[in-house]
Amino acid sequence: MLLIECPNCGPRDETEYHYGGQAHVAYPENPAELTDSEWSRYLFYRKNPKGIFAERWNHAAGCRKWFNALRDTSTYEIQAIYQLDEPRPDLTSPELAQARQNTPEGGAR
């Protein structure tokens, strides 16, 4: 099982969460002007990269709040957890590298 650290409740089992898709997807500026094809591409088409991927998660069985996570899709390891209003963390920063080394699962908050 994956251990996910909720920024509000602390580490919890992945069964307490719901996956919310890719993070940082910009909402269309004028959605009423989109064709059906353009709207469906916005709603359903996402890249599925191997490696670090920014995701949205909801702690459904806990505080019920949303947050973002950077997760490695090849190892499932969570690299960073951050609030929705925070920018995507730079994984090369010395502070984040140090924080990842200090957690048992290698993930960071």
PyMOL CGO cylinders between C-alpha atoms (Angstrom):
from pymol import cmd
from pymol.cgo import CYLINDER

trace = [
    CYLINDER, 0.00, 0.00, 0.00, 1.01, 3.57, -0.63, 0.3, 1, 1, 1, 1, 1, 1,
    CYLINDER, 1.01, 3.57, -0.63, 1.41, 5.84, 2.38, 0.3, 1, 1, 1, 1, 1, 1,
    CYLINDER, 1.41, 5.84, 2.38, 0.29, 9.38, 1.53, 0.3, 1, 1, 1, 1, 1, 1,
    CYLINDER, 0.29, 9.38, 1.53, 1.01, 12.28, 3.86, 0.3, 1, 1, 1, 1, 1, 1,
    CYLINDER, 1.01, 12.28, 3.86, -2.01, 14.55, 4.08, 0.3, 1, 1, 1, 1, 1, 1,
    CYLINDER, -2.01, 14.55, 4.08, -0.77, 18.11, 4.72, 0.3, 1, 1, 1, 1, 1, 1,
    CYLINDER, -0.77, 18.11, 4.72, -3.53, 18.46, 7.35, 0.3, 1, 1, 1, 1, 1, 1,
    CYLINDER, -3.53, 18.46, 7.35, -3.81, 15.00, 8.96, 0.3, 1, 1, 1, 1, 1, 1,
    CYLINDER, -3.81, 15.00, 8.96, -0.38, 13.43, 8.49, 0.3, 1, 1, 1, 1, 1, 1,
    CYLINDER, -0.38, 13.43, 8.49, 0.48, 10.05, 6.92, 0.3, 1, 1, 1, 1, 1, 1,
    CYLINDER, 0.48, 10.05, 6.92, -2.48, 7.82, 6.05, 0.3, 1, 1, 1, 1, 1, 1,
    CYLINDER, -2.48, 7.82, 6.05, -3.09, 4.71, 3.94, 0.3, 1, 1, 1, 1, 1, 1,
    CYLINDER, -3.09, 4.71, 3.94, -3.91, 5.33, 0.28, 0.3, 1, 1, 1, 1, 1, 1,
    CYLINDER, -3.91, 5.33, 0.28, -7.39, 3.81, 0.74, 0.3, 1, 1, 1, 1, 1, 1,
    CYLINDER, -7.39, 3.81, 0.74, -8.41, 7.04, 2.53, 0.3, 1, 1, 1, 1, 1, 1,
    CYLINDER, -8.41, 7.04, 2.53, -7.79, 9.13, -0.61, 0.3, 1, 1, 1, 1, 1, 1,
    CYLINDER, -7.79, 9.13, -0.61, -9.35, 9.73, -4.00, 0.3, 1, 1, 1, 1, 1, 1,
    CYLINDER, -9.35, 9.73, -4.00, -7.20, 10.49, -7.01, 0.3, 1, 1, 1, 1, 1, 1,
    CYLINDER, -7.20, 10.49, -7.01, -8.22, 13.75, -8.69, 0.3, 1, 1, 1, 1, 1, 1,
    CYLINDER, -8.22, 13.75, -8.69, -6.18, 13.70, -11.89, 0.3, 1, 1, 1, 1, 1, 1,
    CYLINDER, -6.18, 13.70, -11.89, -3.40, 15.87, -13.17, 0.3, 1, 1, 1, 1, 1, 1,
    CYLINDER, -3.40, 15.87, -13.17, -2.56, 19.01, -11.22, 0.3, 1, 1, 1, 1, 1, 1,
    CYLINDER, -2.56, 19.01, -11.22, -1.99, 22.47, -12.72, 0.3, 1, 1, 1, 1, 1, 1,
    CYLINDER, -1.99, 22.47, -12.72, -4.39, 22.07, -15.65, 0.3, 1, 1, 1, 1, 1, 1,
    CYLINDER, -4.39, 22.07, -15.65, -5.54, 25.52, -16.71, 0.3, 1, 1, 1, 1, 1, 1,
    CYLINDER, -5.54, 25.52, -16.71, -9.31, 25.93, -17.07, 0.3, 1, 1, 1, 1, 1, 1,
    CYLINDER, -9.31, 25.93, -17.07, -10.28, 27.22, -20.53, 0.3, 1, 1, 1, 1, 1, 1,
    CYLINDER, -10.28, 27.22, -20.53, -10.60, 31.01, -20.60, 0.3, 1, 1, 1, 1, 1, 1,
    CYLINDER, -10.60, 31.01, -20.60, -13.90, 30.89, -22.54, 0.3, 1, 1, 1, 1, 1, 1,
    CYLINDER, -13.90, 30.89, -22.54, -15.34, 27.39, -22.15, 0.3, 1, 1, 1, 1, 1, 1,
    CYLINDER, -15.34, 27.39, -22.15, -18.64, 28.31, -23.85, 0.3, 1, 1, 1, 1, 1, 1,
    CYLINDER, -18.64, 28.31, -23.85, -16.69, 29.04, -27.04, 0.3, 1, 1, 1, 1, 1, 1,
    CYLINDER, -16.69, 29.04, -27.04, -15.10, 25.58, -27.22, 0.3, 1, 1, 1, 1, 1, 1,
    CYLINDER, -15.10, 25.58, -27.22, -16.32, 23.03, -29.72, 0.3, 1, 1, 1, 1, 1, 1,
    CYLINDER, -16.32, 23.03, -29.72, -17.43, 19.64, -28.41, 0.3, 1, 1, 1, 1, 1, 1,
    CYLINDER, -17.43, 19.64, -28.41, -14.14, 18.18, -29.61, 0.3, 1, 1, 1, 1, 1, 1,
    CYLINDER, -14.14, 18.18, -29.61, -12.08, 20.87, -27.85, 0.3, 1, 1, 1, 1, 1, 1,
    CYLINDER, -12.08, 20.87, -27.85, -14.10, 20.47, -24.64, 0.3, 1, 1, 1, 1, 1, 1,
    CYLINDER, -14.10, 20.47, -24.64, -13.66, 16.69, -24.65, 0.3, 1, 1, 1, 1, 1, 1,
    CYLINDER, -13.66, 16.69, -24.65, -9.92, 17.10, -25.16, 0.3, 1, 1, 1, 1, 1, 1,
    CYLINDER, -9.92, 17.10, -25.16, -9.78, 19.41, -22.15, 0.3, 1, 1, 1, 1, 1, 1,
    CYLINDER, -9.78, 19.41, -22.15, -11.81, 17.03, -19.98, 0.3, 1, 1, 1, 1, 1, 1,
    CYLINDER, -11.81, 17.03, -19.98, -10.42, 13.65, -20.95, 0.3, 1, 1, 1, 1, 1, 1,
    CYLINDER, -10.42, 13.65, -20.95, -7.10, 13.83, -22.73, 0.3, 1, 1, 1, 1, 1, 1,
    CYLINDER, -7.10, 13.83, -22.73, -4.03, 13.89, -20.50, 0.3, 1, 1, 1, 1, 1, 1,
    CYLINDER, -4.03, 13.89, -20.50, -0.45, 12.83, -20.96, 0.3, 1, 1, 1, 1, 1, 1,
    CYLINDER, -0.45, 12.83, -20.96, 0.61, 9.73, -19.08, 0.3, 1, 1, 1, 1, 1, 1,
    CYLINDER, 0.61, 9.73, -19.08, 4.34, 10.28, -18.58, 0.3, 1, 1, 1, 1, 1, 1,
    CYLINDER, 4.34, 10.28, -18.58, 6.77, 7.90, -16.97, 0.3, 1, 1, 1, 1, 1, 1,
    CYLINDER, 6.77, 7.90, -16.97, 8.51, 9.68, -14.11, 0.3, 1, 1, 1, 1, 1, 1,
    CYLINDER, 8.51, 9.68, -14.11, 7.58, 12.64, -11.90, 0.3, 1, 1, 1, 1, 1, 1,
    CYLINDER, 7.58, 12.64, -11.90, 3.97, 13.70, -12.36, 0.3, 1, 1, 1, 1, 1, 1,
    CYLINDER, 3.97, 13.70, -12.36, 1.96, 16.41, -10.56, 0.3, 1, 1, 1, 1, 1, 1,
    CYLINDER, 1.96, 16.41, -10.56, -1.35, 15.01, -9.26, 0.3, 1, 1, 1, 1, 1, 1,
    CYLINDER, -1.35, 15.01, -9.26, -4.34, 16.20, -7.25, 0.3, 1, 1, 1, 1, 1, 1,
    CYLINDER, -4.34, 16.20, -7.25, -5.52, 14.11, -4.30, 0.3, 1, 1, 1, 1, 1, 1,
    CYLINDER, -5.52, 14.11, -4.30, -8.49, 14.40, -1.94, 0.3, 1, 1, 1, 1, 1, 1,
    CYLINDER, -8.49, 14.40, -1.94, -8.37, 13.05, 1.62, 0.3, 1, 1, 1, 1, 1, 1,
    CYLINDER, -8.37, 13.05, 1.62, -11.91, 11.67, 1.36, 0.3, 1, 1, 1, 1, 1, 1,
    CYLINDER, -11.91, 11.67, 1.36, -11.87, 9.63, 4.59, 0.3, 1, 1, 1, 1, 1, 1,
    CYLINDER, -11.87, 9.63, 4.59, -10.17, 12.34, 6.62, 0.3, 1, 1, 1, 1, 1, 1,
    CYLINDER, -10.17, 12.34, 6.62, -10.23, 16.14, 6.39, 0.3, 1, 1, 1, 1, 1, 1,
    CYLINDER, -10.23, 16.14, 6.39, -11.82, 15.99, 2.89, 0.3, 1, 1, 1, 1, 1, 1,
    CYLINDER, -11.82, 15.99, 2.89, -9.39, 18.63, 1.61, 0.3, 1, 1, 1, 1, 1, 1,
    CYLINDER, -9.39, 18.63, 1.61, -7.59, 18.65, -1.73, 0.3, 1, 1, 1, 1, 1, 1,
    CYLINDER, -7.59, 18.65, -1.73, -3.81, 18.89, -2.15, 0.3, 1, 1, 1, 1, 1, 1,
    CYLINDER, -3.81, 18.89, -2.15, -1.18, 18.28, -4.81, 0.3, 1, 1, 1, 1, 1, 1,
    CYLINDER, -1.18, 18.28, -4.81, 1.51, 15.63, -4.90, 0.3, 1, 1, 1, 1, 1, 1,
    CYLINDER, 1.51, 15.63, -4.90, 4.53, 14.99, -7.08, 0.3, 1, 1, 1, 1, 1, 1,
    CYLINDER, 4.53, 14.99, -7.08, 4.66, 11.23, -7.62, 0.3, 1, 1, 1, 1, 1, 1,
    CYLINDER, 4.66, 11.23, -7.62, 7.03, 9.09, -9.64, 0.3, 1, 1, 1, 1, 1, 1,
    CYLINDER, 7.03, 9.09, -9.64, 4.75, 7.01, -11.87, 0.3, 1, 1, 1, 1, 1, 1,
    CYLINDER, 4.75, 7.01, -11.87, 7.37, 4.29, -12.34, 0.3, 1, 1, 1, 1, 1, 1,
    CYLINDER, 7.37, 4.29, -12.34, 8.08, 3.70, -8.62, 0.3, 1, 1, 1, 1, 1, 1,
    CYLINDER, 8.08, 3.70, -8.62, 4.91, 5.20, -7.03, 0.3, 1, 1, 1, 1, 1, 1,
    CYLINDER, 4.91, 5.20, -7.03, 7.19, 7.12, -4.64, 0.3, 1, 1, 1, 1, 1, 1,
    CYLINDER, 7.19, 7.12, -4.64, 5.76, 10.46, -3.59, 0.3, 1, 1, 1, 1, 1, 1,
    CYLINDER, 5.76, 10.46, -3.59, 8.44, 13.12, -3.95, 0.3, 1, 1, 1, 1, 1, 1,
    CYLINDER, 8.44, 13.12, -3.95, 6.55, 16.12, -2.52, 0.3, 1, 1, 1, 1, 1, 1,
    CYLINDER, 6.55, 16.12, -2.52, 3.16, 17.14, -1.09, 0.3, 1, 1, 1, 1, 1, 1,
    CYLINDER, 3.16, 17.14, -1.09, 1.97, 20.74, -1.37, 0.3, 1, 1, 1, 1, 1, 1,
    CYLINDER, 1.97, 20.74, -1.37, -1.16, 22.87, -1.09, 0.3, 1, 1, 1, 1, 1, 1,
    CYLINDER, -1.16, 22.87, -1.09, -3.30, 23.75, -4.12, 0.3, 1, 1, 1, 1, 1, 1,
    CYLINDER, -3.30, 23.75, -4.12, -2.35, 27.43, -3.93, 0.3, 1, 1, 1, 1, 1, 1,
    CYLINDER, -2.35, 27.43, -3.93, 1.39, 26.70, -3.80, 0.3, 1, 1, 1, 1, 1, 1,
    CYLINDER, 1.39, 26.70, -3.80, 3.58, 26.46, -6.91, 0.3, 1, 1, 1, 1, 1, 1,
    CYLINDER, 3.58, 26.46, -6.91, 4.97, 23.11, -8.00, 0.3, 1, 1, 1, 1, 1, 1,
    CYLINDER, 4.97, 23.11, -8.00, 8.09, 22.43, -5.90, 0.3, 1, 1, 1, 1, 1, 1,
    CYLINDER, 8.09, 22.43, -5.90, 11.50, 22.36, -7.55, 0.3, 1, 1, 1, 1, 1, 1,
    CYLINDER, 11.50, 22.36, -7.55, 12.79, 18.85, -6.84, 0.3, 1, 1, 1, 1, 1, 1,
    CYLINDER, 12.79, 18.85, -6.84, 16.37, 20.00, -7.35, 0.3, 1, 1, 1, 1, 1, 1,
    CYLINDER, 16.37, 20.00, -7.35, 16.23, 22.50, -4.46, 0.3, 1, 1, 1, 1, 1, 1,
    CYLINDER, 16.23, 22.50, -4.46, 18.56, 21.62, -1.56, 0.3, 1, 1, 1, 1, 1, 1,
    CYLINDER, 18.56, 21.62, -1.56, 15.75, 22.10, 1.00, 0.3, 1, 1, 1, 1, 1, 1,
    CYLINDER, 15.75, 22.10, 1.00, 13.47, 19.56, -0.69, 0.3, 1, 1, 1, 1, 1, 1,
    CYLINDER, 13.47, 19.56, -0.69, 16.29, 17.07, -1.19, 0.3, 1, 1, 1, 1, 1, 1,
    CYLINDER, 16.29, 17.07, -1.19, 17.11, 17.30, 2.53, 0.3, 1, 1, 1, 1, 1, 1,
    CYLINDER, 17.11, 17.30, 2.53, 13.44, 16.89, 3.51, 0.3, 1, 1, 1, 1, 1, 1,
    CYLINDER, 13.44, 16.89, 3.51, 13.11, 13.76, 1.34, 0.3, 1, 1, 1, 1, 1, 1,
    CYLINDER, 13.11, 13.76, 1.34, 16.16, 12.21, 3.03, 0.3, 1, 1, 1, 1, 1, 1,
    CYLINDER, 16.16, 12.21, 3.03, 14.62, 12.79, 6.49, 0.3, 1, 1, 1, 1, 1, 1,
    CYLINDER, 14.62, 12.79, 6.49, 11.38, 10.84, 5.84, 0.3, 1, 1, 1, 1, 1, 1,
    CYLINDER, 11.38, 10.84, 5.84, 11.13, 7.05, 6.16, 0.3, 1, 1, 1, 1, 1, 1,
    CYLINDER, 11.13, 7.05, 6.16, 9.43, 6.53, 2.77, 0.3, 1, 1, 1, 1, 1, 1,
    CYLINDER, 9.43, 6.53, 2.77, 11.64, 9.01, 0.96, 0.3, 1, 1, 1, 1, 1, 1,
    CYLINDER, 11.64, 9.01, 0.96, 8.69, 11.30, 0.29, 0.3, 1, 1, 1, 1, 1, 1,
    CYLINDER, 8.69, 11.30, 0.29, 8.51, 14.89, 1.37, 0.3, 1, 1, 1, 1, 1, 1,
    CYLINDER, 8.51, 14.89, 1.37, 6.02, 17.42, 2.47, 0.3, 1, 1, 1, 1, 1, 1,
]
cmd.load_cgo(trace, "trace")
